[in-house]
Amino acid sequence: MKFVYSDNNTLSVIFHDNDLLMGVVGEFNKNLKELERITESNLFSRGNSILIKSSPDKNEIVKDAIQFLVNQFINNGNIENKDILSSIDKFMIKEKVKNHNVTDIIKTPKKSIIPRSEKQKKYVRALRQSDIVISAGPAGTGKTFLAVAVGLTMLLEKKIERIILSRPAVEAGERLGFLPGDMKEKVDPYLRPLYDSLYDLFHFEKIQRMIEIGDIEIAPLAFMRGRTLKNSFAILDEAQNATDTQIKMFLTRIGENSKIVVNGDPSQIDLPNKSMSGLDRSKKLLSHLNEISAIDFDHSDVVRHPLVSKIVKAYSNHND
């Protein structure tokens, strides 16, 4: 493979192996079209080469992404859509950093997290500055992931002594008592998204060790009653399934040098009576307090698969 630069901001990637070229380009140029879409550049397949036409900086990013995809095809024999996204995530990090205040970036042991929308930036700043943060919005907006990331960095920097992750064990169609196993085995499925966020940010073995020694505690909301949380970063996830009384109980656990985060999606209430949910009421009652930040996300803040944003918007429009 050879790279040839031209004077008109065009970079040619020349392949000596046509099978390799076809593997990278994909059937009906589908890989090339996807790479073109997410990099907002112009890509063309000509003979035994790929032409990249954009700004010099972006040409270099796409060039590195193509090299990444070449290695992926050589090693695995195929290229999936997630590989194209990975190729850009790997090489656009420096470009993204240029456009962000360095204080917005969350640096964890496995990756650096960069807020992808203005509300996410506002949310990260609130997580660092406010005593209590209440956020509401659809799935995929980073509410839980960003909160866990900020909490983990504070724990590793010894600004707090422990992270407490909690959520109400409300069943969507099944009753907890009928699930097999002891209490931990019964509630773990409800807490799995919290585990997943932790494992995505830090090494599995180290997270397991931190859970064993109590630096990270994962517990159902019912277990929080009567406690006072000191030197802690506590997150209540899926708070749309907590009642007004339960959210009040959780918020009033706050103690010295502690932060509390309450997250939820008002469109996914599993309570028998949806009016029992206390998430919206807590925002309305408390958002005027200086120590408390309230953030409302919408479909434009979704950072999962692009289709998620469209699904959320379609349901929101229908409900309206």
C-alpha positions in Angstrom: 0.0 0.0 0.0 1.3 3.4 -1.0 0.2 7.0 -0.3 0.5 9.7 -2.9 -0.1 13.4 -2.1 -1.4 15.9 -4.7 -1.4 19.6 -4.7 -5.2 19.9 -4.7 -5.7 18.5 -1.2 -6.1 15.0 -2.6 -4.5 11.9 -1.1 -4.4 8.6 -3.1 -4.1 5.3 -1.2 -2.8 2.9 -3.8 -3.3 -0.9 -3.2 -1.1 -3.6 -4.7 -3.6 -6.3 -3.7 -7.1 -6.0 -5.3 -8.6 -8.5 -2.8 -7.4 -6.3 0.1 -8.8 -3.2 -1.7 -12.2 -4.9 -2.2 -12.3 -6.0 1.5 -11.6 -2.4 2.7 -14.0 -0.8 0.3 -16.8 -3.3 0.9 -19.6 -4.7 -1.3 -21.1 -1.9 -3.4 -18.6 0.5 -1.6 -20.6 0.3 1.6 -17.5 0.6 3.9 -16.2 3.6 1.9 -19.6 5.3 2.0 -19.9 4.8 5.8 -16.4 6.2 6.3 -17.2 9.1 4.0 -20.4 9.8 6.0 -18.9 9.8 9.5 -15.7 11.8 8.5 -17.6 14.3 6.3 -15.0 13.9 3.6 -15.1 12.9 0.0 -13.9 9.4 -0.9 -13.7 7.7 -4.3 -12.7 4.3 -5.5 -10.7 4.5 -8.7 -9.0 1.4 -10.1 -6.6 0.1 -7.5 -6.8 3.1 -5.3 -8.9 5.1 -2.9 -8.9 8.9 -3.3 -9.4 11.1 -0.2 -10.3 14.7 -0.9 -10.7 17.0 2.1 -8.6 19.3 4.3 -5.0 18.2 4.9 -5.7 17.4 8.6 -8.8 15.3 7.8 -7.0 13.6 4.9 -4.5 12.3 7.5 -7.3 11.1 9.8 -9.0 9.2 7.0 -5.6 7.8 5.9 -5.0 6.4 9.3 -8.5 5.0 9.5 -8.0 3.2 6.2 -4.7 1.7 7.5 -6.6 0.6 10.6 -9.3 -1.1 8.4 -6.6 -2.8 6.3 -5.1 -4.3 9.4 -8.6 -5.4 10.6 -9.3 -7.1 7.3 -5.9 -8.9 7.2 -6.3 -10.1 10.8 -10.0 -11.0 10.7 -10.9 -11.5 7.1 -13.8 -9.0 7.3 -14.8 -5.5 8.3 -17.9 -4.7 10.3 -19.6 -1.3 10.9 -18.2 -1.1 14.4 -14.7 -1.4 13.0 -15.3 1.7 10.9 -16.5 3.6 14.0 -13.5 2.3 15.9 -11.1 3.5 13.2 -12.4 7.0 13.5 -12.6 7.0 17.3 -9.0 6.0 17.4 -7.7 8.7 15.2 -10.0 11.6 15.7 -9.4 12.0 19.5 -6.7 14.7 18.9 -9.1 16.6 16.6 -11.9 16.5 19.2 -9.6 17.7 21.9 -8.8 20.8 19.9 -12.5 21.8 20.0 -13.0 21.1 23.7 -12.0 22.8 26.9 -9.5 20.4 28.4 -11.4 20.5 31.7 -14.4 18.9 30.0 -12.4 15.7 29.2 -12.7 12.8 31.6 -9.5 10.8 31.7 -10.0 7.2 32.9 -7.4 4.4 32.9 -8.8 2.8 29.8 -10.0 5.8 27.7 -10.5 9.5 27.6 -14.2 10.5 27.5 -15.1 13.7 25.6 -18.7 15.1 25.9 -20.3 15.1 22.5 -23.0 17.8 23.0 -23.3 21.1 24.8 -25.7 19.5 27.3 -23.2 16.7 28.0 -20.5 19.4 28.6 -22.9 21.2 31.0 -23.6 17.8 32.7 -20.0 17.0 33.2 -19.3 20.4 34.7 -22.3 20.0 37.0 -21.0 16.6 38.1 -17.7 18.2 39.2 -19.1 21.4 40.7 -22.5 20.8 42.2 -23.3 18.8 45.3 -26.4 17.3 43.7 -27.2 16.7 40.0 -30.6 15.6 38.8 -30.8 14.6 35.1 -33.6 13.3 32.9 -33.6 12.2 29.3 -33.8 9.3 26.9 -31.6 6.3 26.6 -28.2 6.7 25.1 -27.5 10.3 26.2 -24.7 9.3 28.5 -26.3 10.1 31.9 -25.1 7.0 33.7 -21.8 6.5 31.8 -20.5 10.1 32.3 -21.5 10.1 36.0 -19.7 6.7 36.6 -16.7 8.1 34.7 -16.5 11.3 36.8 -17.0 9.3 40.0 -14.3 6.8 39.1 -11.8 9.6 38.4 -12.6 11.2 41.7 -12.1 7.9 43.5 -8.7 7.2 41.8 -7.6 10.8 42.6 -8.6 10.1 46.2 -11.0 13.1 46.3 -13.6 10.7 47.7 -13.4 7.3 49.5 -16.0 5.4 47.6 -18.5 5.2 44.8 -22.1 4.1 45.6 -24.2 2.9 42.7 -27.9 2.3 43.2 -31.1 1.8 41.4 -34.6 0.7 42.3 -35.3 -3.0 41.8 -38.5 -2.5 39.9 -39.5 -5.3 37.6 -40.8 -4.8 34.1 -43.0 -7.9 33.9 -41.4 -10.2 36.4 -41.4 -10.3 40.2 -38.1 -10.3 42.0 -39.2 -12.9 44.5 -39.7 -15.5 41.8 -36.2 -15.1 40.4 -33.7 -17.9 41.5 -30.8 -17.4 43.8 -30.0 -15.3 46.9 -30.6 -11.5 47.2 -27.4 -10.6 45.4 -28.2 -12.9 42.5 -31.8 -11.5 42.4 -30.7 -7.8 42.2 -27.6 -8.1 40.0 -29.5 -8.2 36.7 -31.1 -4.8 37.6 -27.6 -3.4 38.3 -25.9 -4.9 35.2 -25.7 -1.5 33.3 -23.7 0.0 36.2 -21.2 -2.9 36.1 -20.9 -2.5 32.3 -20.0 1.2 32.7 -17.4 0.4 35.2 -15.8 -2.4 33.2 -15.7 -0.1 30.1 -13.7 2.5 32.1 -11.3 0.4 34.1 -9.7 -3.1 34.2 -12.1 -5.9 35.1 -9.9 -7.4 37.8 -9.3 -4.0 39.5 -13.0 -3.1 39.5 -13.7 -6.5 41.1 -11.1 -5.8 43.7 -12.6 -2.4 44.4 -16.0 -3.9 44.8 -14.7 -6.6 47.2 -13.0 -4.1 49.5 -15.9 -1.6 49.4 -14.4 1.2 47.4 -17.2 0.6 45.0 -20.6 -0.4 46.4 -23.5 -1.5 44.2 -26.8 -1.8 46.0 -30.6 -1.6 45.5 -32.2 1.7 46.5 -34.0 0.0 49.4 -30.7 -0.7 51.1 -29.9 3.1 51.3 -32.5 3.9 54.0 -31.1 5.2 57.3 -27.5 5.8 56.0 -25.4 8.9 55.9 -23.0 9.1 52.9 -19.7 10.8 53.7 -16.8 11.2 51.3 -18.8 9.5 48.6 -20.0 9.8 45.1 -23.5 8.3 45.0 -25.5 7.6 41.8 -29.1 6.7 41.6 -29.8 5.2 38.2 -33.2 4.5 36.6 -34.7 7.1 39.0 -37.9 7.3 36.9 -38.8 4.0 38.8 -38.3 5.6 42.2 -41.2 7.2 44.0 -41.2 10.8 45.3 -40.5 9.5 48.9 -37.7 7.2 47.7 -35.9 10.0 45.9 -36.3 12.3 48.9 -34.8 9.6 51.0 -31.8 9.1 48.7 -31.1 12.8 48.4 -31.2 13.3 52.1 -28.4 10.7 52.6 -25.9 13.3 51.5 -23.1 13.9 54.0 -19.8 15.7 54.3 -17.6 15.9 51.1 -20.2 13.9 49.1 -22.0 14.2 45.8 -25.3 12.7 44.7 -26.4 12.1 41.2 -30.0 11.1 40.2 -30.6 10.0 36.6 -33.7 8.7 34.8 -35.7 8.5 31.6 -39.3 9.7 32.2 -40.4 7.8 29.1 -39.5 4.4 30.6 -41.5 4.3 33.8 -42.1 0.7 35.0 -44.1 1.6 38.1 -47.7 0.3 38.2 -48.9 3.9 38.4 -46.7 6.2 36.3 -47.8 9.2 38.4 -45.9 7.6 41.3 -42.6 8.5 39.7 -40.7 11.2 41.6 -38.1 12.2 39.1 -39.8 15.1 37.4 -41.2 16.4 40.8 -37.7 16.4 42.3 -36.4 18.5 39.4 -39.2 21.0 39.8 -38.9 21.3 43.5 -35.1 21.5 43.8 -33.7 23.0 40.6 -33.8 26.6 42.0 -31.2 25.7 44.8 -27.7 26.9 44.0 -26.1 23.7 45.1 -28.3 21.6 42.8 -28.1 21.3 39.0 -30.9 20.0 36.9 -30.1 18.8 33.3 -32.7 17.8 30.7 -31.4 15.8 27.7 -33.3 15.1 24.5 -32.9 13.0 21.3 -30.2 15.4 20.0 -27.9 14.3 22.8 -28.1 10.6 22.0 -24.6 9.2 21.4 -25.4 5.5 20.7 -26.2 4.2 17.2 -27.6 7.1 15.1 -30.9 5.0 14.8 -31.4 5.4 18.5 -31.8 9.1 18.2 -34.4 8.7 15.4 -36.3 6.1 17.4 -36.4 8.4 20.5 -37.6 11.3 18.4 -40.3 9.3 16.7 -41.7 8.1 20.0 -41.5 11.6 21.5 -43.3 13.1 18.5 -46.0 10.5 18.7 -46.6 11.1 22.5 -46.7 14.8 22.0 
